[in-house]
Amino acid sequence: MIDDLTCFKSYDVRGDLTKNFDPRICYRISRSFARFLGAQKVVVGRDARESSPKLLDSICKGLMDEGVEVLDIGLAGTEEMYWATTEYEASGGIEVTASHNPINFNGLKLVKFGSNPIGKDELLEIKRLAEVAPFDKLKPKGARIDISRGARANYVKKVLSFVDIGTFGDFKIVVNCGNGAAGPTFDCIADEIKKINPRINFERMHHDVNSSFPNGIPNPILPETHPRNQKKILETGSDLGIAFDGDFDRCFFFDEKGNFVPGEYIVGLLAQIFLNKEPGATIVHDPRAIWNVQDIVNAHGGKSVLSLTGHNFVKRVMRDNEAVYGGEMSAHHYFKEFSYCDSGMIPWLLILEMMSRTNKSLS
């Protein structure tokens, strides 16, 4: 038995390490997650926070004590966990991450088979089990298997399948990984791009993984973070700037003048890209800033469908309508061919391809 777990939110788990979130709680959550799903195989990963490795160890111990085979992808973005859950046909996936929350926080993002989101009622049942279930009996112990190298290679292959690298022009691009989890994954993608187009130049900033976040918690939507990106773009004469949050499921854009591009315009641009690829396709978007998106979808013969804000809602509406793309102005972008999940790496690849094909700047 355990006290009420206040770290459970509407659609994920998030808590203060000094108050309501620790390895003991993670152990119970992972066992209840496995028991609820009847899981046989679960993918796990973690972000760059100092607390994440220890919390992940507890997650793995709990899963193995429930007899689960644990596929560990190590330091990775949330979207890498999403993709690996689908790729390896796992019963579910868990990412240890607090994304852009303060330094004293951490949390869990959970999915079930096929990278389907955990619904609100399902999460409440996992919470109830974590609070009250007796976890004294252990099942025959599962194994923890490091699949990080193969999983990342498969992930990189998947995200690059959305574009034709051969069409990319000669660009200089500022990349701000915020000292979060994005750096190593970005490097693998960049290496593959440069094999085909060595003329692309990536100007990296705040790139190294650093759990102390010396340049602040990576949350590029905050206006106070924008000047440093603008300065780097102008100093280097770059054509584009991109910045990621802590677990890089969000990507933010700056044009060649260093101007921040609001999320609703990126949703419209990505909608146009997919409608050029698939005329008449369905586009899902949130209800906050919609005229630009709806105008673009209508002009390109697509179908526009509104969704409530939040990944659970967008993913459900996309699946119900077989939408090719879904976007939120908060910089979450979802793709049918990526298990209807959000990705921070796919958007900049698509926009780079569009800039190359049209010979136009982002502005």
KAGISUL-V378516 format. One record per residue. N is the residue number from 1. SS is DSSP state (~ for helix, > for strand, _ for the rest). PSI is psi in degrees with one decimal (* if undefined). Layout:
N:SS:PSI
N:SS:PSI
This chain:
1:_:148.4
2:_:154.3
3:_:167.5
4:_:125.7
5:_:94.3
6:_:-4.3
7:_:-12.7
8:>:125.0
9:_:-166.7
10:_:-41.1
11:_:7.1
12:_:-172.0
13:>:131.8
14:>:131.4
15:>:169.5
16:>:123.6
17:_:-19.9
18:_:-3.6
19:_:-56.4
20:_:24.9
21:_:121.8
22:_:176.7
23:~:-36.8
24:~:-42.2
25:~:-41.1
26:~:-38.6
27:~:-47.4
28:~:-39.2
29:~:-42.7
30:~:-36.7
31:~:-40.6
32:~:-36.1
33:~:-48.6
34:~:-41.2
35:~:-42.1
36:~:-42.4
37:~:-12.6
38:_:40.9
39:_:141.5
40:_:-28.0
41:>:129.1
42:>:134.4
43:>:136.8
44:>:149.2
45:>:175.1
46:>:159.4
47:_:-164.2
48:_:4.6
49:_:150.2
50:_:-34.9
51:_:-14.7
52:~:-41.5
53:~:-43.0
54:~:-41.1
55:~:-39.3
56:~:-38.1
57:~:-40.9
58:~:-39.3
59:~:-47.8
60:~:-40.7
61:~:-43.1
62:~:-42.8
63:~:-44.9
64:~:-33.9
65:~:-16.9
66:_:8.6
67:_:17.7
68:_:141.1
69:>:121.2
70:>:122.2
71:>:106.7
72:>:117.9
73:>:2.3
74:>:-146.1
75:>:115.9
76:_:158.4
77:_:159.5
78:~:-39.7
79:~:-25.7
80:~:-37.0
81:~:-44.2
82:~:-50.7
83:~:-41.5
84:~:-33.9
85:~:-40.8
86:~:-47.6
87:~:-39.5
88:_:12.4
89:_:46.7
90:_:158.7
91:_:-25.4
92:>:-179.2
93:>:149.3
94:>:127.9
95:>:125.9
96:>:111.4
97:_:146.9
98:_:9.7
99:_:-111.3
100:_:13.2
101:_:165.0
102:_:163.2
103:_:-27.7
104:_:8.8
105:>:156.9
106:>:175.4
107:>:-173.0
108:>:138.2
109:>:131.0
110:>:138.9
111:>:162.1
112:>:-167.8
113:~:140.4
114:~:15.0
115:~:24.8
116:>:140.9
117:>:152.3
118:_:122.8
119:_:166.4
120:~:-46.0
121:~:-36.4
122:~:-41.7
123:~:-36.1
124:~:-36.2
125:~:-39.0
126:~:-41.7
127:~:-47.0
128:~:-45.1
129:~:-42.2
130:~:-30.7
131:~:-38.3
132:~:-18.1
133:_:137.9
134:_:118.5
135:_:34.0
136:_:-31.0
137:_:133.2
138:_:140.0
139:_:165.8
140:_:125.2
141:_:132.9
142:_:176.4
143:_:153.8
144:>:115.7
145:>:126.5
146:>:109.8
147:_:18.6
148:~:-42.0
149:~:-49.4
150:~:-37.7
151:~:-41.7
152:~:-40.1
153:~:-41.6
154:~:-39.5
155:~:-47.3
156:~:-42.5
157:~:-40.3
158:~:-50.0
159:~:-33.5
160:~:-16.0
161:_:-13.5
162:_:-14.2
163:_:166.2
164:_:99.5
165:~:-30.3
166:~:-18.7
167:~:-9.5
168:_:135.8
169:_:-171.4
170:_:109.3
171:_:154.4
172:>:125.6
173:>:125.8
174:>:130.7
175:>:115.8
176:>:107.6
177:_:-1.6
178:_:21.1
179:_:19.7
180:_:-153.2
181:_:-11.3
182:~:-31.7
183:~:-56.9
184:~:-38.4
185:~:-43.5
186:~:-42.2
187:~:-39.7
188:~:-39.9
189:~:-45.2
190:~:-38.5
191:~:-41.6
192:~:-38.9
193:~:-44.4
194:~:-18.7
195:~:-32.7
196:~:-37.7
197:_:86.6
198:_:-5.8
199:_:-13.0
200:_:133.9
201:>:121.6
202:>:119.6
203:>:99.7
204:>:141.0
205:>:145.2
206:_:46.8
207:_:-39.0
208:_:141.5
209:_:125.8
210:_:110.1
211:_:-14.5
212:_:-7.9
213:_:67.4
214:_:-19.0
215:_:18.5
216:_:158.2
217:_:128.8
218:_:104.4
219:_:78.7
220:_:-5.5
221:_:-17.6
222:_:126.2
223:~:-31.4
224:~:-14.2
225:~:-12.2
226:~:-38.7
227:~:-35.8
228:~:-35.3
229:~:-42.9
230:~:-44.2
231:~:-44.8
232:~:-40.4
233:~:-45.1
234:~:-38.1
235:~:-37.5
236:~:-6.1
237:_:39.9
238:_:157.8
239:_:-14.6
240:>:149.2
241:>:138.2
242:>:145.8
243:>:141.9
244:>:153.1
245:_:-173.3
246:_:-38.9
247:_:14.5
248:_:33.7
249:_:-0.1
250:_:140.9
251:>:134.5
252:>:150.1
253:>:144.6
254:>:137.7
255:_:-175.7
256:_:-12.7
257:_:-0.8
258:_:6.8
259:_:135.0
260:>:134.0
261:>:114.5
262:_:148.2
263:~:-33.9
264:~:-29.0
265:~:-32.8
266:~:-39.2
267:~:-45.6
268:~:-41.2
269:~:-43.9
270:~:-35.1
271:~:-44.8
272:~:-42.1
273:~:-47.0
274:~:-32.2
275:~:-28.0
276:~:-33.4
277:~:-38.1
278:_:82.9
279:_:136.9
280:_:2.8
281:_:162.8
282:>:135.0
283:>:129.2
284:>:139.2
285:>:161.6
286:>:168.1
287:_:13.8
288:_:-51.8
289:_:100.9
290:_:-19.0
291:~:-44.5
292:~:-46.2
293:~:-47.1
294:~:-38.2
295:~:-44.6
296:~:-45.4
297:~:-44.9
298:~:-42.5
299:~:-25.8
300:_:16.0
301:_:21.3
302:_:-179.5
303:>:126.0
304:>:127.9
305:>:127.4
306:>:146.5
307:>:150.1
308:_:153.6
309:_:139.9
310:_:141.6
311:~:-36.2
312:~:-42.5
313:~:-48.0
314:~:-44.6
315:~:-39.5
316:~:-44.6
317:~:-38.7
318:~:-46.8
319:~:-41.7
320:~:-30.8
321:~:3.7
322:_:42.9
323:_:142.7
324:_:-27.5
325:>:145.5
326:>:142.2
327:>:147.2
328:_:146.5
329:_:-14.1
330:_:0.9
331:_:22.0
332:_:124.6
333:>:128.2
334:>:143.9
335:>:128.6
336:~:-44.4
337:~:10.0
338:~:44.5
339:_:30.5
340:_:24.8
341:>:166.9
342:>:148.5
343:_:139.4
344:_:-12.5
345:_:-34.9
346:~:-40.7
347:~:-45.7
348:~:-29.0
349:~:-43.2
350:~:-41.7
351:~:-36.2
352:~:-40.5
353:~:-42.2
354:~:-42.0
355:~:-37.3
356:~:-44.8
357:~:-35.8
358:~:-14.3
359:_:35.5
360:_:150.0
361:_:166.8
362:_:-38.9
363:_:*
